Amino acid sequence: MTRTQTSRLAVVLFAAASALVISIASAQEPGKGAENAPEKGAAGTTSPLYKVVDGFKVGWRMMNGFRAWRAGACDRCHGANQQGLVGPSLLESLKTMSKEEFAQTVTEGRLDKGMPSFKTSKTVMDNIDNLYAYLKGRSSGQITRARVEPLEEE
């Protein structure tokens, strides 16, 4: 086995172990799936994907997306600022990736590229829409820093 193969294997094993630990820890938290569903208005329209003020203050959905990002330890491969490390830059990927493609990638992983599946992580799966919204906000430039704070009125 080459050094590169060993390094990739170590990253995959570390990510899988992290996902398992997170999944076990999140199993002890009450579920939040239903309350994170998009809200429907009187005319049947959904609320905006995300709300950002001053480039870093966000609504509760995006805060939960940020928390899922941290819980999933996604920064270990994609970088603390989503700029990419051993994994690709999500700032670039999310510019063209659909919500469905994102959900499939997170749920099933891309094992051939070193990305583990997160389908056993309750925190990540319960917040997949919120995680997508957070990363879309980062990718669009509306969220100007990786660490966000909750809006005070929410």
Secondary structure, DSSP 8 states (H G I E B T S, - for coil): --HHHHHHHHHHHHHHHHHHHHHHHHTTS---TGGGS--B-TTS-B--S--EETTTEE-HHHHHHHHHHHHTTTHHHH-TTSS-SSS--HHHHTTT--HHHHHHHHHH-BGGGTB---TT-HHHHHTHHHHHHHHHHHHHTSS-SSS-EE-TT-
